Amino acid sequence: MTNTSSAGRSVSLTKAESRKRWAELRALVNKWDPIGLIEACAPEDEYECIVGPLMRMLEDRSSQETINSFLSKEFDEHFGVPIGDPSDFVRSAAAWYAATWAR
């Protein structure tokens, strides 16, 4: 499976790798759980609307400011709950991606 980022970079992954990568990022987002939904026993896919766009931004090597802005806006507008500064999470997600999946 070849995913092409919006920056035009081609990322070749098998279907299994793609699923694994998605599951790993979902686990990171769920561990972060910025508004406590997972802690309150929400389904594991509760933050799914975050995972896809976040993956694309990591693939594109978007700036931390861009990702911070996306996350803040998404939680405020989609979930109706503002979050604190997501910088620590963004740094850890970017480090995970760089160490595990960047090609």
N, CA, C and O atoms as a GROMACS GRO file, in nm:
protein
  412
    1MET      N    1   0.085  -0.116   0.000
    1MET     CA    2   0.000   0.000   0.000
    1MET      C    3   0.090   0.123   0.000
    1MET      O    4   0.182   0.132   0.080
    2THR      N    5   0.063   0.216  -0.089
    2THR     CA    6   0.140   0.338  -0.096
    2THR      C    7   0.050   0.454  -0.059
    2THR      O    8  -0.051   0.480  -0.125
    3ASN      N    9   0.087   0.523   0.046
    3ASN     CA   10   0.015   0.644   0.085
    3ASN      C   11   0.097   0.762   0.037
    3ASN      O   12   0.219   0.764   0.053
    4THR      N   13   0.031   0.860  -0.022
    4THR     CA   14   0.101   0.979  -0.066
    4THR      C   15   0.056   1.094   0.022
    4THR      O   16  -0.062   1.126   0.029
    5SER      N   17   0.152   1.156   0.088
    5SER     CA   18   0.120   1.268   0.174
    5SER      C   19   0.088   1.390   0.088
    5SER      O   20   0.116   1.392  -0.032
    6SER      N   21   0.029   1.490   0.150
    6SER     CA   22  -0.005   1.610   0.074
    6SER      C   23   0.120   1.684   0.026
    6SER      O   24   0.112   1.766  -0.066
    7ALA      N   25   0.234   1.654   0.087
    7ALA     CA   26   0.360   1.715   0.042
    7ALA      C   27   0.418   1.636  -0.074
    7ALA      O   28   0.524   1.671  -0.126
    8GLY      N   29   0.347   1.527  -0.114
    8GLY     CA   30   0.392   1.450  -0.228
    8GLY      C   31   0.487   1.338  -0.197
    8GLY      O   32   0.532   1.269  -0.288
    9ARG      N   33   0.520   1.318  -0.071
    9ARG     CA   34   0.609   1.209  -0.034
    9ARG      C   35   0.531   1.079  -0.038
    9ARG      O   36   0.418   1.071   0.011
   10SER      N   37   0.591   0.979  -0.095
   10SER     CA   38   0.528   0.848  -0.104
   10SER      C   39   0.577   0.763   0.012
   10SER      O   40   0.697   0.752   0.036
   11VAL      N   41   0.482   0.704   0.083
   11VAL     CA   42   0.514   0.619   0.196
   11VAL      C   43   0.462   0.480   0.162
   11VAL      O   44   0.341   0.459   0.160
   12SER      N   45   0.553   0.385   0.136
   12SER     CA   46   0.511   0.250   0.099
   12SER      C   47   0.500   0.164   0.224
   12SER      O   48   0.598   0.140   0.295
   13LEU      N   49   0.380   0.118   0.249
   13LEU     CA   50   0.353   0.033   0.364
   13LEU      C   51   0.268  -0.084   0.320
   13LEU      O   52   0.185  -0.072   0.229
   14THR      N   53   0.288  -0.197   0.384
   14THR     CA   54   0.196  -0.307   0.362
   14THR      C   55   0.067  -0.274   0.436
   14THR      O   56   0.064  -0.183   0.519
   15LYS      N   57  -0.038  -0.346   0.405
   15LYS     CA   58  -0.165  -0.324   0.475
   15LYS      C   59  -0.147  -0.346   0.626
   15LYS      O   60  -0.202  -0.272   0.706
   16ALA      N   61  -0.071  -0.448   0.662
   16ALA     CA   62  -0.046  -0.476   0.804
   16ALA      C   63   0.032  -0.363   0.870
   16ALA      O   64   0.002  -0.326   0.983
   17GLU      N   65   0.132  -0.309   0.799
   17GLU     CA   66   0.208  -0.197   0.854
   17GLU      C   67   0.119  -0.074   0.872
   17GLU      O   68   0.128  -0.004   0.973
   18SER      N   69   0.035  -0.048   0.775
   18SER     CA   70  -0.055   0.066   0.783
   18SER      C   71  -0.148   0.054   0.903
   18SER      O   72  -0.168   0.151   0.977
   19ARG      N   73  -0.204  -0.063   0.922
   19ARG     CA   74  -0.293  -0.086   1.037
   19ARG      C   75  -0.217  -0.073   1.168
   19ARG      O   76  -0.268  -0.016   1.265
   20LYS      N   77  -0.094  -0.126   1.171
   20LYS     CA   78  -0.013  -0.119   1.294
   20LYS      C   79   0.020   0.027   1.327
   20LYS      O   80   0.008   0.069   1.442
   21ARG      N   81   0.059   0.101   1.227
   21ARG     CA   82   0.093   0.242   1.247
   21ARG      C   83  -0.028   0.319   1.299
   21ARG      O   84  -0.016   0.399   1.392
   22TRP      N   85  -0.143   0.295   1.238
   22TRP     CA   86  -0.267   0.362   1.280
   22TRP      C   87  -0.300   0.326   1.425
   22TRP      O   88  -0.334   0.414   1.505
   23ALA      N   89  -0.289   0.198   1.459
   23ALA     CA   90  -0.319   0.152   1.595
   23ALA      C   91  -0.223   0.214   1.696
   23ALA      O   92  -0.263   0.252   1.806
   24GLU      N   93  -0.096   0.224   1.658
   24GLU     CA   94   0.002   0.285   1.749
   24GLU      C   95  -0.029   0.432   1.774
   24GLU      O   96  -0.022   0.478   1.888
   25LEU      N   97  -0.064   0.505   1.668
   25LEU     CA   98  -0.095   0.647   1.688
   25LEU      C   99  -0.223   0.662   1.767
   25LEU      O  100  -0.233   0.748   1.854
   26ARG      N  101  -0.323   0.578   1.739
   26ARG     CA  102  -0.446   0.583   1.817
   26ARG      C  103  -0.415   0.560   1.965
   26ARG      O  104  -0.470   0.628   2.052
   27ALA      N  105  -0.327   0.462   1.994
   27ALA     CA  106  -0.290   0.434   2.133
   27ALA      C  107  -0.223   0.555   2.198
   27ALA      O  108  -0.248   0.584   2.315
   28LEU      N  109  -0.138   0.625   2.122
   28LEU     CA  110  -0.074   0.746   2.177
   28LEU      C  111  -0.177   0.854   2.208
   28LEU      O  112  -0.172   0.917   2.314
   29VAL      N  113  -0.271   0.874   2.117
   29VAL     CA  114  -0.375   0.975   2.138
   29VAL      C  115  -0.461   0.935   2.257
   29VAL      O  116  -0.494   1.019   2.341
   30ASN      N  117  -0.497   0.807   2.266
   30ASN     CA  118  -0.580   0.761   2.378
   30ASN      C  119  -0.508   0.772   2.511
   30ASN      O  120  -0.569   0.802   2.613
   31LYS      N  121  -0.378   0.746   2.510
   31LYS     CA  122  -0.300   0.761   2.634
   31LYS      C  123  -0.297   0.908   2.676
   31LYS      O  124  -0.307   0.939   2.795
   32TRP      N  125  -0.283   0.997   2.580
   32TRP     CA  126  -0.285   1.140   2.608
   32TRP      C  127  -0.421   1.180   2.663
   32TRP      O  128  -0.427   1.251   2.763
   33ASP      N  129  -0.529   1.136   2.601
   33ASP     CA  130  -0.667   1.154   2.646
   33ASP      C  131  -0.692   1.293   2.705
   33ASP      O  132  -0.725   1.306   2.823
   34PRO      N  133  -0.677   1.397   2.623
   34PRO     CA  134  -0.677   1.534   2.675
   34PRO      C  135  -0.809   1.580   2.738
   34PRO      O  136  -0.809   1.676   2.815
   35ILE      N  137  -0.918   1.515   2.707
   35ILE     CA  138  -1.045   1.557   2.769
   35ILE      C  139  -1.109   1.444   2.849
   35ILE      O  140  -1.226   1.453   2.887
   36GLY      N  141  -1.033   1.340   2.876
   36GLY     CA  142  -1.076   1.236   2.968
   36GLY      C  143  -1.182   1.138   2.918
   36GLY      O  144  -1.247   1.072   2.999
   37LEU      N  145  -1.199   1.129   2.788
   37LEU     CA  146  -1.303   1.040   2.736
   37LEU      C  147  -1.268   0.892   2.753
   37LEU      O  148  -1.353   0.812   2.789
   38ILE      N  149  -1.143   0.857   2.729
   38ILE     CA  150  -1.101   0.718   2.741
   38ILE      C  151  -1.105   0.678   2.888
   38ILE      O  152  -1.148   0.567   2.921
   39GLU      N  153  -1.061   0.766   2.974
   39GLU     CA  154  -1.067   0.740   3.119
   39GLU      C  155  -1.211   0.718   3.164
   39GLU      O  156  -1.236   0.643   3.259
   40ALA      N  157  -1.306   0.784   3.096
   40ALA     CA  158  -1.448   0.770   3.130
   40ALA      C  159  -1.513   0.652   3.055
   40ALA      O  160  -1.635   0.644   3.045
   41CYS      N  161  -1.430   0.562   3.004
   41CYS     CA  162  -1.475   0.438   2.938
   41CYS      C  163  -1.539   0.459   2.801
   41CYS      O  164  -1.624   0.380   2.760
   42ALA      N  165  -1.501   0.564   2.731
   42ALA     CA  166  -1.548   0.583   2.594
   42ALA      C  167  -1.483   0.478   2.505
   42ALA      O  168  -1.381   0.420   2.543
   43PRO      N  169  -1.540   0.451   2.388
   43PRO     CA  170  -1.480   0.353   2.296
   43PRO      C  171  -1.339   0.397   2.255
   43PRO      O  172  -1.308   0.516   2.252
   44GLU      N  173  -1.255   0.299   2.222
   44GLU     CA  174  -1.117   0.328   2.184
   44GLU      C  175  -1.106   0.415   2.061
   44GLU      O  176  -1.003   0.480   2.040
   45ASP      N  177  -1.209   0.418   1.978
   45ASP     CA  178  -1.203   0.500   1.856
   45ASP      C  179  -1.264   0.640   1.875
   45ASP      O  180  -1.293   0.708   1.777
   46GLU      N  181  -1.281   0.680   1.998
   46GLU     CA  182  -1.345   0.809   2.026
   46GLU      C  183  -1.269   0.927   1.964
   46GLU      O  184  -1.331   1.025   1.921
   47TYR      N  185  -1.139   0.918   1.959
   47TYR     CA  186  -1.057   1.026   1.903
   47TYR      C  187  -1.016   1.000   1.759
   47TYR      O  188  -0.922   1.061   1.709
   48GLU      N  189  -1.086   0.909   1.692
   48GLU     CA  190  -1.050   0.870   1.555
   48GLU      C  191  -1.042   0.989   1.460
   48GLU      O  192  -0.961   0.989   1.367
   49CYS      N  193  -1.125   1.090   1.482
   49CYS     CA  194  -1.124   1.208   1.396
   49CYS      C  195  -0.993   1.285   1.406
   49CYS      O  196  -0.964   1.370   1.321
   50ILE      N  197  -0.914   1.257   1.507
   50ILE     CA  198  -0.784   1.321   1.527
   50ILE      C  199  -0.674   1.240   1.459
   50ILE      O  200  -0.580   1.296   1.404
   51VAL      N  201  -0.685   1.108   1.463
   51VAL     CA  202  -0.576   1.019   1.422
   51VAL      C  203  -0.539   1.038   1.274
   51VAL      O  204  -0.421   1.054   1.243
   52GLY      N  205  -0.637   1.035   1.184
   52GLY     CA  206  -0.606   1.048   1.041
   52GLY      C  207  -0.536   1.177   1.005
   52GLY      O  208  -0.428   1.174   0.947
   53PRO      N  209  -0.596   1.292   1.040
   53PRO     CA  210  -0.527   1.418   1.008
   53PRO      C  211  -0.391   1.431   1.076
   53PRO      O  212  -0.297   1.485   1.018
   54LEU      N  213  -0.382   1.381   1.199
   54LEU     CA  214  -0.253   1.388   1.269
   54LEU      C  215  -0.148   1.303   1.197
   54LEU      O  216  -0.033   1.345   1.184
   55MET      N  217  -0.188   1.186   1.150
   55MET     CA  218  -0.094   1.101   1.076
   55MET      C  219  -0.045   1.173   0.951
   55MET      O  220   0.074   1.172   0.922
   56ARG      N  221  -0.137   1.236   0.877
   56ARG     CA  222  -0.096   1.309   0.756
   56ARG      C  223   0.001   1.421   0.792
   56ARG      O  224   0.098   1.444   0.720
   57MET      N  225  -0.025   1.492   0.901
   57MET     CA  226   0.065   1.601   0.939
   57MET      C  227   0.202   1.548   0.979
   57MET      O  228   0.304   1.611   0.947
   58LEU      N  229   0.206   1.435   1.047
   58LEU     CA  230   0.335   1.375   1.081
   58LEU      C  231   0.408   1.331   0.956
   58LEU      O  232   0.529   1.352   0.944
   59GLU      N  233   0.336   1.269   0.862
   59GLU     CA  234   0.398   1.230   0.735
   59GLU      C  235   0.455   1.350   0.661
   59GLU      O  236   0.563   1.343   0.602
   60ASP      N  237   0.382   1.461   0.665
   60ASP     CA  238   0.423   1.582   0.595
   60ASP      C  239   0.529   1.661   0.671
   60ASP      O  240   0.581   1.761   0.621
   61ARG      N  241   0.560   1.614   0.790
   61ARG     CA  242   0.654   1.685   0.878
   61ARG      C  243   0.608   1.828   0.903
   61ARG      O  244   0.687   1.922   0.901
   62SER      N  245   0.479   1.842   0.928
   62SER     CA  246   0.422   1.973   0.961
   62SER      C  247   0.487   2.027   1.087
   62SER      O  248   0.535   1.951   1.171
   63SER      N  249   0.488   2.157   1.100
   63SER     CA  250   0.550   2.219   1.217
   63SER      C  251   0.468   2.188   1.342
   63SER      O  252   0.349   2.158   1.336
   64GLN      N  253   0.536   2.196   1.455
   64GLN     CA  254   0.468   2.176   1.583
   64GLN      C  255   0.355   2.277   1.599
   64GLN      O  256   0.249   2.244   1.651
   65GLU      N  257   0.378   2.399   1.556
   65GLU     CA  258   0.275   2.503   1.568
   65GLU      C  259   0.151   2.467   1.487
   65GLU      O  260   0.038   2.489   1.532
   66THR      N  261   0.172   2.412   1.367
   66THR     CA  262   0.060   2.372   1.282
   66THR      C  263  -0.021   2.261   1.349
   66THR      O  264  -0.144   2.266   1.351
   67ILE      N  265   0.048   2.162   1.403
   67ILE     CA  266  -0.021   2.050   1.468
   67ILE      C  267  -0.089   2.098   1.596
   67ILE      O  268  -0.202   2.059   1.624
   68ASN      N  269  -0.021   2.180   1.674
   68ASN     CA  270  -0.082   2.236   1.796
   68ASN      C  271  -0.212   2.308   1.762
   68ASN      O  272  -0.314   2.289   1.828
   69SER      N  273  -0.208   2.390   1.659
   69SER     CA  274  -0.324   2.467   1.617
   69SER      C  275  -0.438   2.375   1.574
   69SER      O  276  -0.554   2.396   1.612
   70PHE      N  277  -0.406   2.273   1.494
   70PHE     CA  278  -0.507   2.176   1.451
   70PHE      C  279  -0.574   2.111   1.571
   70PHE      O  280  -0.696   2.106   1.580
   71LEU      N  281  -0.493   2.059   1.664
   71LEU     CA  282  -0.548   1.988   1.779
   71LEU      C  283  -0.634   2.080   1.865
   71LEU      O  284  -0.744   2.043   1.906
   72SER      N  285  -0.586   2.199   1.891
   72SER     CA  286  -0.664   2.294   1.973
   72SER      C  287  -0.797   2.326   1.906
   72SER      O  288  -0.901   2.328   1.972
   73LYS      N  289  -0.793   2.352   1.776
   73LYS     CA  290  -0.916   2.386   1.703
   73LYS      C  291  -1.011   2.267   1.698
   73LYS      O  292  -1.131   2.282   1.718
   74GLU      N  293  -0.958   2.149   1.671
   74GLU     CA  294  -1.042   2.030   1.659
   74GLU      C  295  -1.114   1.998   1.790
   74GLU      O  296  -1.233   1.968   1.790
   75PHE      N  297  -1.042   2.005   1.900
   75PHE     CA  298  -1.107   1.977   2.028
   75PHE      C  299  -1.208   2.084   2.063
   75PHE      O  300  -1.315   2.055   2.116
   76ASP      N  301  -1.175   2.208   2.035
   76ASP     CA  302  -1.267   2.317   2.066
   76ASP      C  303  -1.392   2.309   1.979
   76ASP      O  304  -1.504   2.324   2.029
   77GLU      N  305  -1.376   2.286   1.849
   77GLU     CA  306  -1.490   2.289   1.758
   77GLU      C  307  -1.564   2.155   1.749
   77GLU      O  308  -1.687   2.153   1.749
   78HIS      N  309  -1.492   2.045   1.741
   78HIS     CA  310  -1.557   1.914   1.723
   78HIS      C  311  -1.612   1.860   1.854
   78HIS      O  312  -1.726   1.814   1.860
   79PHE      N  313  -1.530   1.866   1.958
   79PHE     CA  314  -1.573   1.812   2.086
   79PHE      C  315  -1.636   1.918   2.176
   79PHE      O  316  -1.702   1.884   2.274
   80GLY      N  317  -1.616   2.045   2.141
   80GLY     CA  318  -1.673   2.153   2.222
   80GLY      C  319  -1.602   2.173   2.355
   80GLY      O  320  -1.659   2.229   2.448
   81VAL      N  321  -1.478   2.125   2.362
   81VAL     CA  322  -1.402   2.134   2.487
   81VAL      C  323  -1.262   2.185   2.455
   81VAL      O  324  -1.188   2.120   2.381
   82PRO      N  325  -1.225   2.300   2.509
   82PRO     CA  326  -1.088   2.348   2.486
   82PRO      C  327  -0.989   2.261   2.564
   82PRO      O  328  -1.020   2.207   2.670
   83ILE      N  329  -0.870   2.250   2.508
   83ILE     CA  330  -0.764   2.173   2.575
   83ILE      C  331  -0.651   2.268   2.610
   83ILE      O  332  -0.641   2.379   2.557
   84GLY      N  333  -0.566   2.222   2.700
   84GLY     CA  334  -0.446   2.298   2.731
   84GLY      C  335  -0.346   2.287   2.617
   84GLY      O  336  -0.377   2.233   2.511
   85ASP      N  337  -0.229   2.337   2.639
   85ASP     CA  338  -0.124   2.335   2.537
   85ASP      C  339  -0.086   2.190   2.502
   85ASP      O  340  -0.042   2.115   2.589
   86PRO      N  341  -0.104   2.151   2.376
   86PRO     CA  342  -0.073   2.013   2.336
   86PRO      C  343   0.073   1.990   2.297
   86PRO      O  344   0.106   1.884   2.243
   87SER      N  345   0.160   2.086   2.324
   87SER     CA  346   0.299   2.077   2.277
   87SER      C  347   0.372   1.952   2.322
   87SER      O  348   0.444   1.892   2.242
   88ASP      N  349   0.357   1.911   2.446
   88ASP     CA  350   0.427   1.791   2.493
   88ASP      C  351   0.380   1.668   2.416
   88ASP      O  352   0.461   1.584   2.376
   89PHE      N  353   0.249   1.657   2.395
   89PHE     CA  354   0.197   1.545   2.318
   89PHE      C  355   0.249   1.549   2.174
   89PHE      O  356   0.291   1.446   2.120
   90VAL      N  357   0.248   1.666   2.112
   90VAL     CA  358   0.293   1.678   1.973
   90VAL      C  359   0.439   1.638   1.961
   90VAL      O  360   0.477   1.569   1.867
   91ARG      N  361   0.521   1.680   2.056
   91ARG     CA  362   0.663   1.641   2.054
   91ARG      C  363   0.678   1.490   2.065
   91ARG      O  364   0.758   1.430   1.994
   92SER      N  365   0.599   1.428   2.154
   92SER     CA  366   0.612   1.283   2.170
   92SER      C  367   0.559   1.209   2.047
   92SER      O  368   0.616   1.108   2.007
   93ALA      N  369   0.451   1.256   1.987
   93ALA     CA  370   0.398   1.193   1.865
   93ALA      C  371   0.497   1.207   1.751
   93ALA      O  372   0.518   1.113   1.675
   94ALA      N  373   0.557   1.324   1.737
   94ALA     CA  374   0.656   1.346   1.631
   94ALA      C  375   0.779   1.258   1.653
   94ALA      O  376   0.835   1.204   1.557
   95ALA      N  377   0.821   1.243   1.778
   95ALA     CA  378   0.936   1.158   1.808
   95ALA      C  379   0.904   1.012   1.778
   95ALA      O  380   0.987   0.940   1.723
   96TRP      N  381   0.783   0.968   1.815
   96TRP     CA  382   0.739   0.830   1.784
   96TRP      C  383   0.742   0.808   1.633
   96TRP      O  384   0.797   0.709   1.586
   97TYR      N  385   0.685   0.900   1.557
   97TYR     CA  386   0.679   0.884   1.412
   97TYR      C  387   0.820   0.880   1.352
   97TYR      O  388   0.850   0.794   1.270
   98ALA      N  389   0.905   0.973   1.394
   98ALA     CA  390   1.041   0.980   1.340
   98ALA      C  391   1.121   0.854   1.371
   98ALA      O  392   1.197   0.804   1.287
   99ALA      N  393   1.104   0.802   1.491
   99ALA     CA  394   1.180   0.685   1.532
   99ALA      C  395   1.127   0.555   1.473
   99ALA      O  396   1.202   0.460   1.455
  100THR      N  397   0.998   0.551   1.443
  100THR     CA  398   0.936   0.425   1.404
  100THR      C  399   0.896   0.416   1.258
  100THR      O  400   0.909   0.310   1.197
  101TRP      N  401   0.847   0.526   1.201
  101TRP     CA  402   0.785   0.518   1.069
  101TRP      C  403   0.842   0.610   0.962
  101TRP      O  404   0.816   0.588   0.844
  102ALA      N  405   0.919   0.710   0.998
  102ALA     CA  406   0.972   0.801   0.897
  102ALA      C  407   1.063   0.724   0.802
  102ALA      O  408   1.148   0.646   0.844
  103ARG      N  409   1.044   0.749   0.674
  103ARG     CA  410   1.125   0.680   0.573
  103ARG      C  411   1.183   0.779   0.476
  103ARG      O  412   1.255   0.740   0.384
   0.00000   0.00000   0.00000
